[in-house]
């Protein structure tokens, strides 16, 4: 046979097992310090990220009420609110305080009177708005006030 010839079984034979290299249990070495250019770029990236977070937070606080009003307006065009239920719930919460007057927009009077809620027409209110005048004070059930209360609860 030729001196360069190696039988196939010799080539396929498993290599001798060598002991696995011992892994050091010591703490890894701290990373090498960044070059001044890299450190400057990282600092600029952190400042940009902080400014972006501030801008998004500011935009959300101003946009959320606008979006909520748009969505609420669309929903109310599709199905008017159950104003009688809102008034009843408020009257139940303040049951120990005598009612002086209930004011609502003239277009809402029929719905409230059908629910046996006596009220006065007030053209200064918008549809869906109600003002309860109680002996101890006034309860504002205007749509904008109710929405502001919901948004205030979600913000906290």
C-alpha positions as CSV (number, residue, x, y, z in Angstrom):
1,X,0.0,0.0,0.0
2,X,0.9,3.6,-0.5
3,X,2.4,5.4,2.5
4,X,-0.2,8.2,2.2
5,X,-3.2,5.8,2.3
6,X,-5.4,5.9,5.4
7,X,-8.1,3.4,5.7
8,X,-11.7,4.8,6.0
9,X,-12.3,3.3,9.4
10,X,-9.3,5.2,10.7
11,X,-10.8,8.5,9.5
12,X,-14.3,7.7,11.0
13,X,-13.0,6.5,14.4
14,X,-14.0,8.9,17.2
15,X,-11.3,11.3,18.4
16,X,-9.8,10.6,21.7
17,X,-11.8,12.2,24.4
18,X,-10.0,15.1,25.9
19,X,-11.0,16.5,29.3
20,X,-13.3,19.5,29.1
21,X,-11.5,22.8,29.8
22,X,-12.1,23.9,33.3
23,X,-14.4,26.9,33.5
24,X,-13.3,29.5,36.0
25,X,-15.8,30.3,38.7
26,X,-14.4,33.7,39.2
27,X,-16.3,36.9,38.4
28,X,-16.1,37.8,34.7
29,X,-13.7,40.6,33.9
30,X,-15.3,44.1,33.7
31,X,-15.8,45.3,30.1
32,X,-13.1,47.4,28.6
33,X,-13.8,51.1,28.9
34,X,-15.5,52.7,26.0
35,X,-13.7,55.0,23.7
36,X,-14.6,58.6,24.1
37,X,-16.5,58.6,20.9
38,X,-18.6,55.5,22.0
39,X,-19.2,57.0,25.4
40,X,-20.4,60.3,23.8
41,X,-22.7,58.4,21.4
42,X,-24.1,56.3,24.3
43,X,-24.7,59.5,26.4
44,X,-26.5,61.2,23.4
45,X,-28.6,58.1,22.9
46,X,-29.7,58.1,26.6
47,X,-30.6,61.8,26.4
48,X,-32.5,61.2,23.2
49,X,-34.4,58.3,24.8
50,X,-35.3,60.4,27.8
51,X,-36.5,63.3,25.7
52,X,-38.5,60.9,23.5
53,X,-40.2,59.4,26.7
54,X,-41.0,62.9,27.9
55,X,-42.5,63.9,24.5
56,X,-44.6,60.7,24.3
57,X,-45.9,61.1,27.9
58,X,-46.8,64.8,27.1
59,X,-48.5,63.8,23.8
60,X,-50.5,61.1,25.5
61,X,-51.8,63.3,28.2
62,X,-53.1,65.8,25.7
63,X,-54.3,63.3,23.0
64,X,-56.1,60.9,25.3
65,X,-59.0,63.3,26.2
66,X,-59.4,64.3,22.6
67,X,-59.5,60.6,21.4
68,X,-61.9,59.8,24.3
69,X,-64.2,62.6,23.3
70,X,-64.2,61.6,19.7
71,X,-64.9,57.9,20.5
72,X,-67.6,58.9,23.0
73,X,-69.3,61.3,20.5
74,X,-69.3,58.5,17.9
75,X,-70.8,56.0,20.3
76,X,-73.5,58.5,21.4
77,X,-74.5,59.1,17.8
78,X,-75.0,55.4,17.4
79,X,-76.9,54.9,20.6
80,X,-77.8,57.7,23.0
81,X,-76.9,57.3,26.7
82,X,-79.4,56.1,29.2
83,X,-79.7,59.4,30.9
84,X,-82.4,58.2,33.3
85,X,-80.1,55.5,34.7
86,X,-77.4,58.1,35.3
87,X,-79.8,60.5,37.1
88,X,-81.3,57.6,39.2
89,X,-77.8,56.4,40.2
90,X,-76.8,59.9,41.3
91,X,-80.1,60.4,43.2
92,X,-79.5,57.1,45.0
93,X,-76.0,58.2,46.0
94,X,-77.5,61.4,47.4
95,X,-80.7,60.0,48.7
96,X,-80.4,61.7,52.1
97,X,-80.2,65.1,50.4
98,X,-83.5,66.7,49.2
99,X,-83.7,67.5,45.5
100,X,-84.5,71.2,44.7
101,X,-84.5,70.9,40.9
102,X,-83.2,68.7,38.1
103,X,-82.2,70.5,34.9
104,X,-81.6,68.9,31.5
105,X,-81.6,69.9,27.8
106,X,-85.1,70.3,26.4
107,X,-84.5,67.4,24.0
108,X,-83.8,65.0,26.9
109,X,-87.0,66.0,28.9
110,X,-89.2,63.3,27.3
111,X,-86.8,60.5,28.1
112,X,-86.5,61.6,31.7
113,X,-90.2,62.2,32.2
114,X,-90.9,58.8,30.7
115,X,-88.7,57.4,33.5
116,X,-90.8,59.5,36.0
117,X,-88.0,61.9,36.7
118,X,-89.3,65.5,36.9
119,X,-87.0,68.1,35.5
120,X,-86.8,71.5,34.0
121,X,-85.6,72.3,30.4
122,X,-82.4,74.2,30.2
123,X,-81.1,75.3,26.8
124,X,-77.7,76.2,28.2
125,X,-77.0,72.5,28.6
126,X,-76.1,70.1,25.8
127,X,-77.9,66.9,25.0
128,X,-76.9,64.3,27.7
129,X,-76.1,66.9,30.3
130,X,-78.0,67.1,33.6
131,X,-77.5,69.3,36.6
132,X,-78.9,68.1,40.0
133,X,-79.6,71.0,42.4
134,X,-79.8,69.5,45.9
135,X,-80.3,71.4,49.1
136,X,-76.6,71.0,50.0
137,X,-75.2,71.8,46.6
138,X,-75.1,71.1,42.9
139,X,-74.2,67.8,41.2
140,X,-72.7,68.3,37.8
141,X,-73.7,65.4,35.5
142,X,-72.6,67.1,32.3
143,X,-71.1,64.7,29.8
144,X,-67.8,66.6,29.8
145,X,-67.6,66.4,33.6
146,X,-68.3,62.7,33.6
147,X,-65.7,62.1,30.9
148,X,-63.1,64.2,32.9
149,X,-63.8,62.1,36.0
150,X,-63.2,58.9,34.0
151,X,-60.0,60.2,32.5
152,X,-58.8,61.4,35.9
153,X,-59.3,57.9,37.4
154,X,-57.4,56.3,34.5
155,X,-54.5,58.7,34.9
156,X,-54.0,57.8,38.5
